[in-house]
Amino acid sequence: MVAQSDRNQQWKRAAGISTRVLLWGLAALLSHAVGARAATTKHATRKTSHGPVVRTGLDELETQKFAPLRGKHVGLITNHTGLDAQGRSTVDVLFHAPGVQLVALFSPEHGLAGRNDEKINSSTDAATGLTIYSLYGETLRPTDDMLQGVDALVFDVQDAGVRFYTYITTMAYCMEAAARRHIAFYVLDRPNPLGGEIVEGPMLDADKTSFVGYYPLPVRYGLTIGELAQFLNAENQIGVDLHVVAMKNWRRNYFFDSTGLRWVPPSPNLRTTKGAILYPGLEILQNAGVSVGRGTETPFEHFGAPWVKGDEVAAALNARNVPGVRFTAQAFVTVSGLYAGQRSGGVAIKIVDPQAVRSMRVGLEIASVLRQQYPADFDPSKLLLLLGNAEAVTALQNGTPPERIIAAWSPAVADFESKRRKYFLYK
């Protein structure tokens, strides 16, 4: 084993490392020696090729010595993704924060630990003794009884940057409940994994709002969770007393891999940053009988079905020259979920340029090819639940080329693009 002094010299010799990063690095090595979250700390505190590691809203709240929450009785909406730069959970941090009284916990879909794929009952947190109120069980919204004794709600959850990802609806429902009870609402901001520049439609039809579509947004809206909270609070006239604790060092052109933060899968199947980029376009296919890799090691990085011939589909897609991606035939067997235990003819997707990928176009191109090659097996009408736009679905059914479908929704997306800029917190 290398001596601790030798390790320290190695850190000191690292070119261009600031004093702060040096100290954090030494802390990480010491933590490793006692077996305490070393991997998380070391990764979260190093510099990146883009500059300093991003500091989340939780990290900044700690820097502020919890001043915004002092003297308040706090209800915390969080899950396993709520971690600070040292790998401590938001629950643990706020429970021990001086002057802050944490009185209740609330969990979104997948539960506090982020492992469940079914409805969840409320329970008790073993570490704090606090009630964990499930917002994905008997109710999707905090009730008046749950909010008794709470005068501040804090939201700290890593989202996916996608309209139909339910964490943003949970946040909005909690904002509505807080507004009705005149409870202050705090969002501890976190990166949008898909960055803050690229926006993709279609817009959600106004009559199709649901738990997977809270408000008319494009599928990929290009806002952080804190910026989105500001947008929804104003545009949907929620009117809550909203406070966003902003990140430090985040830039709009950052995909998650640029942040220097450790990727914590926000839900059981969103396991990789590559899967997160492809998720918006692939997830819409599942309702139409296409496996998107759930039940495999790499969800959202391939797709298929027992009735798909992967080589033919991959060839057809590559002929379309979809920007940023290439397709390869790859059969797979899912151990759970759709077609569990069956061999699916499939197609793997390789990202060759993340900045060029338009995941909604990827999804439309796949849907278009599947409709052409397997009209008896693939029904585009079933994409409506998540795509959320009847005009786009009808166009797919009629065989309209994807580029024309995108052109049709572009004016509405452009209008959203100009509107969202009023809520930017970052350049």
C-alpha angles and dihedrals in degrees: 000000000000113000117249091242090055090051090051091052090051090055092048092052093054104115119240098005114145124230091252093053090046091055093046090049092053089049090053092052092049089048089052090054091060094037099247117143095300096156093055095046097045093049095044095053105044124100121254132217086257096054136267119006113264115259113214127222089262091055090050092048088056090050088054088053088240091289095154091057102038113128093013132121102229133207110196124209106197148118140197091305092067099099133140127220090276093052095253117144120246087238091058094042096051094039089060098034112124113248094009122108112202106201107164142018128213125194129200128212113322092030134251092306093044094231106108127095096185140059113300132214123221114262144166125274108235095208098052104018089233124138115255105213110205115224090188101059132055089351135024093202133057110259127220090256091054090052097050109129093010118123098167132037118202122198118200113161131131108235131192102238091244128122097227095047101112099220091079091053090050089052092050093048089051090049090053092050091048091050092053092052096039092243119155114243123212125190117198099208125231134181123279100237089216095051129243104270109063118076122182133182172199103148116232111255110247092236094054102067114141142136088295092045114035099168138004100279133139114260091252107037104174099224132119116242089258093050090047090052089055091047094050094042091057104029095043091039095234091152099201121158092256128192123178118199098209128218124245124231097011118136129194093241092058119114110196092266088063095058100073089228123128113256109240109188103245091207133016096264101036091082105148139036088238089056090048091057093050096038099090094057099037100044092063089064099062097078087058093060100268120132111228094193102278106152093034132089093256113043116187092016094090140014139199150126137219088263095052123099101209098200093054094046093046091050092049092049095047089051088061092060095222106198118253099007144075128198130223130183110251125162119208143178121224118216093202140009125031113016092359111192093009128112111244124200100231151176126224119212121218118198109218097170119017093192091056096048115107100188095195090056089049089054093047093049091051091048091049093052093045091050091052097045101034109027092155093054106033120062114186091197088075090065090073097090094066102019086055096194120104095195092056092047093049090050090053091050090052093051097250110168113255093241090059092048089052091047090053094056095039098091092056091046090049090053090052090046092060093043096051093056090075088070100049116133095177139045 
